[in-house]
Amino acid sequence: MDKKCEKCESSRIIKGKLIGYSGVVFIPENQKGIIKKSSAVMAYACKDCGSVFDITLEHPDKI
């Protein structure tokens, strides 16, 4: 992986999902209806300073 930490420039970077009690998902605020379209939230984290960055939707095409 060629990513570097935006805070400390370390190359010890890992990719993962942001997880809460039921998972962290993004739901557009203007979405109507009972069944909501959503996507998991992905991010990179630095193993040296703990910074979390480059937060993206796992499936933006499903929103």
Number of C-alpha atoms within 10 A of each C-alpha: 8 6 14 15 21 14 12 12 13 14 15 15 19 13 15 11 17 15 12 8 5 6 10 15 18 16 13 12 6 5 11 9 6 6 7 12 14 18 19 17 19 19 16 21 20 22 14 13 13 13 14 18 15 12 15 15 17 16 12 12 8 9 13
